[in-house]
Amino acid sequence: MCGIVGAVSQQDIVPILLEGLKRLEYRGYDSCGVAVHQDGQLRRARSTSRVAELQALASEDRVASGTGIAHTRWATHGAPAVHNAHPHFSHGTGEAAHSGPGRIALVHNGIIENYAELRAQLQQRGYVFHSQTDTEVIAHLVDWHYQGDLLEAVQATVPHLKGAFAIAVFCRDEPHRVVGAREGSPLVLGVGREQHAGAHFLASDAMALAGVTDQIVYLEDGDVVDLQLGRCWISHQDAASGRFEAVQREVRTVQAHSGAAELGPYRHYMQKEIFEQPRAIANTLDAVTHICPELFGDGAHRVFTGVDRVLILACGTSYYAGSTAKYWLESIAKIPTSVEIASEYRYRDSVPDARTLVVTISQSGETADTLAALKHARSLGMQHTLTVCNVPTSAMVRECQLAFITRAGAEIGVASTKAFTTQLVGLFLLTLALAQVRGHLSEADEAQHLKDLRHLPVAVQAVLALEPQVMAWAEEFARKENALFLGRGLHYPIALEGALKLKEISYIHAEAYPAGELKHGPLALVTADMPVVTVAPNDALLEKLKSNMQEVRARGGQLYVFADGDTAIDSEPGLHVIRMPEHYGALSPILHTVPLQLMAYHTACARGTDVDKPRNLAKSVTVE
């Protein structure tokens, strides 16, 4: 989602700021901007196009300075327009509000929930607003509190803000100084080294600082950081007294991956990441030689023996991974499991149980709704927490007792692919570890499951070889505006994920149902113009699924079936079949995911959409 980069240096930092924004482009955005302290004034360039255009604007206007902030915005308050793009300036009060920029420049990630109330107060004080954003409120509020010390002004402002935020701000009257603060949205401090010695940096993601510094401090909620040349310090607001006190945070060496990974022979990052799945799965399984709780961290055995149910919290694609895991956990580990959409869980009354293992799933580890749901669960007394996450330095990993780090590598495409399949691998390992602790995993079963897992990369590679057949289907799908997806049992969540992928990147309306639910309503939608995609593994529900398929055919529907080789489902008019290379038992959902990804990808290509950056969406959702 929104990205922040800021810096204080002896050198011109505009190239660093803009390169940092480029590394965050994969998150998705609809406007971008940069502001600097130049010749004693605030200067900025903003664009509703890509960062490349912003670079051209900054170069044309000769924007250059050793102090500045930059931002990519994903619109929440106010339409994507230049006047709503960050950075925002304060505009003084009275007549000064109309005469040009004031003294405060600010960028912000997150949402200020009480912005309307603050906006009304500031208007009464004479401040004039030039945008519809909640962010401009913060700039004016910092200006209101400013009495010659920017740190004190930010510290005075932060307690008035309700919601989630990360901010970076500088002042016209204090060159070579940037102040940052976070509450609920990620923000890191980068300490300059070698050619950047004495410089300090702020970013919403360490990836933005790749190649600039590997010395990273992960700020915590309530932290305010003051960056100056050659020095910086962090203060934290004490919950009891409300005072800010100096604190020390660990400096970590972080080898951040650049978002500008090479595409190689692929047209898009999404296609590249689909084809990286065999390697990502192999990397995720690399250190797994046997099943044991310690795969999830020190103390995992004690935690696993102390729980008798599982609560999974996640959003979007990760929620579908959790929904798949529910079938595994209850079937193999024999442990009651519930799966909650994180954005809903914290806002309803639930029945907490201290003997619950709370499992969060997140690619980025910074998903705001999931983090908030995790904190809510802990506030209810559920302290046994575990995350399945792709980023070892993320907030989710730091907040949980235990963690399993998937090794998918950087995922640039907004629509998740390899992160999803590696999440499924991690959740299957969790299932086996819990089954072992609970006495439901024999040595023979463990050996067979490990054998199947080790063969999984080869099996996925065989599915990828189906791409030409899937491309032929995609040409047909590209002319449609609606689609149904069907699955049963363990594969119903995979149908949900397939529908999500299609709608995310091709903009075709798609819905998924348990196939047995067809006759309870969705069958009314079936016509010759409604393609029905069916996930058909050779499992215990196959014959039931075949009956559901006949219901579609009887109404003239067109079936597109991904079938295991021994299902005895053959192509004929109205029934199109792509045969999967092999049936894979409990791990079959991972294999059946891949052709659905390919179908969504090639359909989007045929429709000419922006595959890697679909409209209105962001990669890392750091606001509610």
C-alpha positions in Angstrom: 0.0 0.0 0.0 1.3 3.5 0.6 5.0 3.9 0.7 7.3 6.3 2.7 10.9 7.2 2.1 12.7 10.1 3.9 16.3 11.1 4.4 18.7 13.6 6.0 22.2 13.7 4.3 25.0 16.0 3.3 24.4 14.9 -0.3 21.4 15.4 -2.7 19.0 12.6 -1.6 16.3 13.1 -4.2 17.7 10.2 -6.3 17.6 8.0 -3.3 14.1 9.0 -2.4 12.8 8.3 -5.9 14.7 5.0 -6.2 13.1 4.0 -2.9 9.7 4.7 -4.3 10.5 2.6 -7.3 11.3 -0.3 -5.1 7.9 0.1 -3.4 5.9 0.4 -6.7 4.9 -3.3 -6.5 2.7 -2.5 -3.5 0.3 -0.5 -5.8 -0.4 3.2 -5.8 -2.3 5.9 -7.7 -0.2 9.0 -7.0 3.3 9.8 -5.9 5.3 12.8 -4.8 8.5 14.2 -3.3 9.2 17.3 -1.1 12.5 18.8 -0.1 14.0 21.6 1.9 15.7 23.7 -0.8 17.0 27.3 -0.6 15.2 27.9 2.7 11.8 26.9 1.3 9.6 23.8 0.8 9.6 22.5 -2.7 7.7 19.5 -4.1 6.7 17.6 -7.2 3.6 15.4 -7.4 2.1 13.1 -10.0 -0.9 10.8 -10.6 1.3 8.8 -13.0 4.2 6.4 -12.3 7.4 7.2 -10.3 9.2 7.5 -13.7 7.1 10.6 -14.5 7.8 12.0 -11.0 11.5 11.6 -11.7 11.1 13.6 -14.9 9.2 16.4 -13.1 11.7 16.6 -10.3 14.5 16.8 -12.8 12.8 19.4 -14.9 12.1 21.6 -11.8 15.6 20.9 -10.5 14.4 19.6 -7.1 17.5 18.8 -5.1 18.3 18.8 -1.4 19.9 16.9 1.4 16.6 16.8 3.3 13.4 15.4 2.0 10.5 12.9 2.0 8.7 11.0 -0.7 5.5 9.0 -0.9 3.4 6.6 -3.0 -0.3 6.9 -2.2 -3.1 4.4 -2.5 -6.2 6.6 -2.2 -8.5 6.3 0.9 -9.7 9.8 1.6 -10.1 11.8 -1.6 -9.8 10.8 -5.2 -6.5 10.0 -6.9 -5.6 13.6 -7.9 -2.5 15.8 -7.7 -4.0 18.0 -5.0 -4.6 14.9 -2.8 -1.1 13.4 -3.5 1.5 13.5 -0.8 3.6 15.2 0.5 1.2 17.7 2.0 2.2 21.2 3.2 0.8 23.2 6.1 -0.6 26.6 4.9 -0.5 28.8 8.0 -3.6 30.6 9.1 -5.5 33.7 8.0 -4.2 35.4 4.8 -1.0 33.4 4.9 -3.0 30.3 4.2 -3.6 31.5 0.7 -0.2 32.9 -0.1 1.8 29.7 -0.6 3.2 26.7 1.4 3.8 27.1 5.1 6.6 25.6 7.1 5.6 21.9 7.5 5.9 19.1 4.9 4.5 15.7 5.7 3.7 12.2 4.3 1.5 9.7 6.0 0.5 6.0 5.7 -2.6 4.8 7.5 -6.0 6.3 8.3 -6.8 9.0 10.9 -10.2 8.0 12.2 -10.9 11.3 13.9 -9.7 13.5 11.0 -13.2 15.1 10.5 -13.2 16.4 14.1 -9.6 17.6 13.9 -10.3 19.3 10.5 -13.2 21.2 12.0 -11.1 22.4 14.9 -8.3 23.5 12.6 -10.6 25.4 10.3 -11.9 27.3 13.3 -8.3 28.2 14.0 -8.0 29.6 10.5 -6.3 26.8 8.6 -7.4 26.4 5.0 -7.4 22.9 3.5 -6.4 22.2 -0.1 -7.2 18.4 -0.2 -9.8 15.9 0.8 -7.2 13.8 2.7 -7.0 13.0 6.4 -3.2 13.5 6.0 -3.4 17.3 5.6 -5.0 17.4 9.1 -1.7 16.1 10.5 0.4 18.7 8.7 -1.7 21.6 10.0 -1.8 20.1 13.5 2.0 19.8 13.6 2.2 23.4 12.4 -0.2 24.5 15.2 2.0 22.9 17.8 5.3 24.1 16.3 7.2 26.5 18.6 10.7 26.2 17.2 11.3 22.4 17.8 10.0 19.9 15.3 10.4 16.9 17.6 8.3 18.6 20.3 5.7 19.6 17.8 5.3 16.0 16.5 5.3 14.6 20.1 2.5 17.1 20.9 0.6 16.1 17.8 0.7 12.3 18.1 -1.6 12.0 21.1 -4.4 13.7 19.2 -4.4 11.2 16.4 -6.8 8.2 16.5 -6.2 5.4 14.1 -3.2 3.9 12.4 -0.4 6.0 11.1 3.3 6.2 10.1 4.5 9.8 9.3 7.6 11.5 8.2 7.8 15.3 8.5 10.3 18.1 8.1 10.1 21.9 8.7 11.2 24.9 6.6 12.8 26.5 9.7 15.0 23.5 10.6 17.1 22.2 7.7 18.7 18.7 7.9 16.1 17.4 10.3 13.3 14.8 9.6 11.0 13.4 12.3 9.0 10.2 12.0 6.4 8.5 14.2 4.4 5.3 14.0 1.3 3.8 15.5 -0.1 0.7 13.8 1.6 1.2 10.5 5.2 0.1 9.7 8.1 2.5 9.8 11.9 1.7 9.8 15.0 3.8 10.5 18.0 3.3 8.3 21.5 4.2 9.6 23.8 5.4 6.8 27.2 3.7 6.2 30.2 4.1 4.0 29.3 6.6 1.3 26.2 7.6 3.3 28.0 8.0 6.6 26.2 10.5 8.8 23.0 10.2 6.8 19.8 8.7 8.2 16.8 7.4 6.4 13.1 6.6 7.1 11.0 4.1 5.1 7.8 2.1 5.4 9.7 -1.0 4.3 13.4 -1.9 4.5 13.2 -2.8 0.8 13.1 0.9 -0.1 16.6 1.3 1.4 18.2 -1.7 -0.4 21.5 -0.7 -1.7 21.6 2.4 0.5 22.0 0.8 4.0 21.6 -2.6 5.6 21.5 -1.2 9.1 17.8 -1.1 10.0 15.9 -0.3 13.2 12.3 -1.5 13.3 10.3 1.2 15.1 7.6 0.1 17.5 4.1 1.5 18.1 4.4 4.8 20.0 7.9 5.6 18.8 8.9 9.0 17.5 12.3 9.2 15.8 14.4 12.4 15.3 16.8 12.3 12.3 19.6 14.8 12.0 23.1 14.7 10.4 25.3 12.3 12.2 22.9 11.5 15.0 19.4 10.3 15.6 17.4 9.2 18.7 14.1 7.5 19.5 11.6 8.4 22.1 8.6 6.4 23.2 5.4 7.6 24.8 4.8 6.1 28.2 1.2 4.8 28.4 0.8 5.8 32.1 2.3 9.2 32.2 1.9 10.3 28.6 5.5 11.6 28.5 8.0 10.7 25.9 11.1 9.1 27.1 14.3 8.1 25.3 14.6 4.4 24.3 17.1 2.2 22.6 16.0 -0.1 19.7 18.1 -2.9 18.2 20.0 -2.1 15.0 19.7 -5.1 12.7 21.6 -6.0 9.6 19.0 -6.7 7.0 19.7 -7.8 3.4 16.5 -6.4 1.8 15.6 -7.7 -1.6 15.1 -5.0 -4.2 11.6 -4.7 -5.7 13.3 -4.2 -9.1 14.0 -7.9 -9.7 14.8 -8.9 -13.2 11.8 -10.3 -15.2 14.0 -12.5 -17.4 12.0 -14.2 -20.1 8.7 -13.5 -18.5 6.1 -10.9 -19.6 5.0 -10.0 -16.0 6.2 -10.5 -12.5 3.0 -12.6 -11.8 4.0 -15.0 -14.6 7.5 -15.2 -13.2 6.3 -15.9 -9.7 3.9 -18.6 -10.9 6.8 -20.4 -12.5 9.0 -19.8 -9.4 6.7 -21.9 -7.3 8.7 -25.2 -7.5 11.8 -23.4 -6.3 9.9 -21.5 -3.6 8.3 -24.7 -2.3 11.7 -26.4 -2.3 13.3 -23.5 -0.5 10.5 -23.5 2.1 11.1 -27.2 2.7 14.9 -27.0 2.6 15.6 -27.4 6.3 12.7 -29.9 7.0 14.3 -33.3 7.5 11.7 -34.6 10.0 8.5 -33.4 11.6 8.9 -31.7 15.0 7.3 -28.7 16.8 10.6 -26.9 16.8 10.1 -26.2 13.1 8.0 -23.3 14.5 10.5 -22.0 17.0 11.9 -22.7 20.5 9.2 -23.6 23.0 6.8 -24.8 20.3 6.4 -28.3 21.9 5.3 -26.7 25.2 2.8 -24.4 23.3 1.5 -27.3 21.2 0.9 -29.5 24.2 -1.0 -26.7 25.9 -3.6 -26.1 23.2 -6.7 -28.0 22.2 -8.1 -25.9 19.4 -6.8 -23.6 16.6 -8.0 -20.1 15.5 -6.8 -18.9 12.2 -6.8 -15.2 11.4 -6.1 -13.9 7.9 -7.3 -11.8 5.0 -7.8 -12.3 1.2 -5.7 -15.1 -0.3 -4.2 -15.9 3.1 -7.7 -16.5 4.4 -8.2 -19.1 1.7 -4.9 -20.7 2.8 -6.3 -20.9 6.3 -9.6 -22.3 5.1 -7.7 -25.1 3.4 -5.7 -25.7 6.5 -8.9 -26.2 8.5 -9.6 -29.4 6.6 -6.1 -30.7 7.2 -6.0 -29.8 10.9 -9.3 -31.4 11.7 -8.8 -34.5 9.5 -5.1 -35.2 10.2 -4.4 -33.5 13.6 -7.9 -34.0 14.9 -7.9 -30.6 16.5 -11.0 -28.3 16.3 -10.2 -25.3 14.0 -12.0 -22.1 13.2 -11.0 -19.6 10.5 -11.9 -15.9 10.8 -11.6 -13.0 8.4 -9.3 -10.8 10.4 -11.1 -7.6 9.6 -14.3 -9.0 11.0 -13.0 -10.9 14.0 -12.1 -8.0 16.2 -15.4 -6.3 15.8 -17.7 -9.1 17.0 -18.3 -10.8 20.3 -16.5 -14.1 20.4 -15.9 -16.8 23.0 -12.2 -16.7 23.9 -10.4 -19.9 25.1 -6.9 -19.6 26.6 -6.1 -23.1 25.3 -6.3 -21.8 21.7 -3.4 -21.6 19.3 -4.0 -18.3 17.4 -2.4 -18.6 13.9 -2.0 -15.6 11.7 -1.2 -15.8 8.0 0.3 -12.9 6.1 2.7 -12.6 3.1 4.0 -9.2 4.2 3.7 -9.6 8.0 2.4 -6.1 8.1 -1.3 -6.6 7.2 -3.1 -4.1 9.4 -6.3 -6.0 9.9 -4.5 -9.2 10.8 -2.2 -7.5 13.2 -5.2 -5.8 14.9 -7.0 -9.1 15.1 -3.9 -10.7 16.6 -3.7 -8.0 19.3 -7.5 -8.4 20.0 -7.1 -12.1 20.5 -4.3 -11.6 22.9 -6.3 -9.0 24.8 -9.0 -11.7 25.3 -6.4 -13.9 27.0 -5.2 -16.1 24.1 -1.5 -15.8 24.4 -0.4 -18.9 22.3 0.4 -17.3 19.0 2.0 -18.4 15.8 2.4 -16.8 12.4 3.0 -18.2 8.9 4.8 -15.3 7.1 7.1 -14.6 4.2 9.1 -11.7 5.9 11.2 -12.7 9.0 11.7 -9.1 10.1 8.0 -8.1 9.9 5.7 -6.9 12.7 3.8 -10.2 12.6 6.8 -12.3 13.4 7.9 -9.9 16.2 4.4 -10.0 17.7 4.0 -13.8 17.8 5.5 -16.4 20.1 6.2 -18.8 17.2 6.7 -18.4 13.5 7.2 -20.4 10.3 8.9 -18.4 7.7 8.0 -19.3 4.1 10.9 -18.8 1.7 9.0 -17.6 -1.3 11.3 -14.7 -1.9 10.1 -11.2 -2.9 6.7 -11.3 -4.5 6.2 -8.3 -6.7 2.8 -9.0 -8.4 -0.1 -7.7 -6.4 -2.0 -11.0 -6.9 -0.4 -13.5 -4.6 0.8 -16.8 -6.2 4.0 -18.3 -4.7 3.3 -16.8 -1.3 0.0 -18.7 -1.3 1.4 -22.1 -2.2 4.3 -21.7 0.3 1.7 -20.7 3.0 -0.1 -24.0 2.3 3.2 -25.9 2.7 3.8 -24.2 6.0 0.3 -24.9 7.2 0.6 -28.6 6.2 3.8 -28.8 8.3 1.9 -27.2 11.2 -0.8 -29.8 10.8 1.7 -32.7 10.9 3.5 -31.2 13.9 0.3 -30.8 15.9 -0.8 -34.3 14.8 2.5 -35.7 16.1 2.1 -34.0 19.5 -1.5 -35.2 19.8 -0.5 -38.8 19.0 -2.1 -38.9 15.5 1.0 -39.2 13.4 2.6 -42.6 13.1 6.2 -43.0 11.9 4.9 -44.5 8.6 2.5 -41.6 8.1 5.3 -39.1 8.7 7.6 -40.8 6.3 4.9 -40.8 3.6 4.0 -37.2 4.1 7.7 -36.1 3.9 8.1 -38.1 0.8 5.1 -36.4 -0.8 6.3 -33.0 0.3 9.8 -33.6 -1.2 8.2 -34.6 -4.5 5.9 -31.6 -4.5 8.3 -29.2 -6.5 8.5 -31.8 -9.3 4.7 -32.3 -9.2 4.1 -28.5 -9.5 6.6 -28.3 -12.4 4.5 -30.9 -14.2 1.4 -28.8 -13.7 3.2 -25.8 -15.1 3.6 -27.7 -18.3 -0.1 -27.4 -18.9 0.3 -23.7 -19.6 -0.4 -24.0 -23.4 -3.7 -25.8 -22.8 -4.7 -23.2 -20.2 -3.9 -20.4 -22.6 -6.4 -21.8 -25.1 -9.1 -21.6 -22.5 -8.1 -18.1 -21.5 -8.9 -16.8 -25.0 -12.5 -18.0 -24.4 -12.7 -16.6 -20.9 -11.4 -13.1 -22.0 -14.7 -12.6 -23.8 -16.8 -13.3 -20.7 -17.9 -10.9 -17.9 -18.9 -13.5 -15.3 -17.8 -16.9 -14.2 -18.6 -19.5 -11.5 -16.0 -21.7 -9.7 -16.9 -25.0 -8.0 -15.1 -27.2 -5.6 -15.9 -29.6 -2.9 -14.4 -30.3 0.5 -10.7 -29.6 0.7 -10.8 -28.0 -2.8 -13.6 -25.6 -2.1 -11.2 -22.9 -0.7 -9.1 -23.5 -3.9 -12.1 -22.6 -6.0 -12.5 -19.5 -3.9 -8.8 -18.6 -4.5 -9.3 -19.3 -8.3 -12.2 -16.9 -8.5 -10.3 -14.3 -6.5 -7.4 -14.4 -8.9 -9.6 -14.1 -12.0 -11.5 -11.0 -10.6 -8.3 -9.4 -9.2 -6.4 -9.1 -12.5 -8.9 -9.7 -15.3 -11.8 -7.7 -13.8 -14.2 -10.5 -14.7 -16.8 -11.0 -12.0 -16.3 -14.4 -10.5 -17.8 -16.3 -7.6 -17.0 -19.7 -6.0 -19.4 -22.1 -4.4 -19.2 -25.5 -2.8 -20.6 -27.6 -5.7 -23.3 -29.0 -3.6 -24.7 -25.5 -3.1 -25.6 -25.1 -6.8 -29.2 -26.1 -6.4 -29.6 -23.7 -3.5 -29.4 -20.6 -5.6 -26.4 -20.2 -7.9 -27.8 -22.6 -10.5 -30.2 -19.7 -11.5 -27.1 -18.0 -13.0 -26.1 -20.8 -15.3 -26.5 -20.2 -19.0 -24.4 -20.9 -22.1 -22.7 -17.6 -21.5 -21.7 -18.5 -17.9 -18.4 -20.5 -17.8 -18.3 -22.9 -14.8 -14.8 -23.8 -13.7 -14.6 -27.0 -11.7 -11.8 -28.4 -9.5 -12.2 -32.2 -9.9 -9.6 -34.3 -8.0 -10.1 -38.0 -7.6 -11.2 -38.0 -4.0 -14.1 -39.3 -1.9 -16.4 -36.5 -3.2 -15.7 -37.1 -6.9 -19.0 -38.9 -7.7 -21.0 -36.2 -5.9 -19.1 -33.6 -7.9 -20.0 -35.4 -11.1 -23.6 -35.1 -10.2 -23.2 -31.4 -9.6 -21.6 -31.0 -13.0 -24.5 -32.7 -14.7 -26.8 -30.1 -13.1 -24.8 -27.5 -15.0 -24.8 -29.3 -18.3 -28.6 -29.8 -18.0 -29.0 -26.0 -18.0 -26.7 -25.5 -21.0 -23.7 -24.3 -19.0 -20.2 -24.6 -20.3 -17.9 -26.6 -17.9 -14.2 -26.1 -17.7 -12.8 -28.9 -15.6 -9.3 -29.4 -14.0 -9.5 -33.2 -13.5 -7.1 -35.8 -12.2 -6.2 -38.3 -14.8 -8.2 -41.2 -13.3 -11.5 -39.4 -12.8 -13.1 -40.8 -16.0 -14.2 -37.3 -17.0 -13.7 -36.8 -20.8 -14.0 -33.8 -23.0 -17.2 -33.5 -25.2 -19.4 -30.6 -26.3 -20.1 -28.3 -23.3 -17.5 -30.1 -21.2 -13.8 -29.0 -21.5 -11.2 -31.0 -19.6 -7.6 -30.4 -18.7 -6.0 -33.4 -17.1 -3.8 -32.9 -14.1 -0.6 -35.0 -14.2 -1.3 -37.0 -11.0 -3.6 -37.1 -7.9 -1.7 -35.9 -4.9 -3.9 -36.9 -1.9 -3.9 -34.4 0.9 -1.5 -32.0 -0.9 -3.8 -32.0 -4.0 -5.0 -28.4 -3.3 -1.5 -27.1 -3.9 -1.4 -28.7 -7.3 -4.9 -27.6 -8.3 -4.0 -24.0 -7.4 -1.5 -23.6 -10.1 -3.7 -24.0 -13.3 -6.2 -21.6 -11.8 -3.4 -19.0 -11.4 -2.3 -19.6 -15.0 -5.9 -19.2 -16.2 -6.4 -15.9 -14.4 -3.0 -14.7 -15.7 -3.6 -15.5 -19.4 -7.1 -14.3 -19.3 -5.9 -10.9 -18.0 -3.2 -10.8 -20.7 -5.8 -11.5 -23.3 -8.0 -8.6 -22.0 -5.0 -6.3 -21.8 -5.2 -5.4 -18.1 -2.3 -4.3 -15.9 -1.5 -7.7 -14.5 1.1 -6.8 -11.9 -0.7 -3.6 -10.7 -4.4 -4.2 -11.0 -6.6 -1.2 -10.6 -7.7 -0.1 -7.1 -5.5 -2.8 -5.4 -2.4 -2.7 -3.3 0.2 -5.4 -2.4 0.6 -4.7 1.3 -2.6 -3.6 3.0 -1.4 -1.5 5.9 -4.7 0.2 6.6 -8.1 -1.1 7.7 
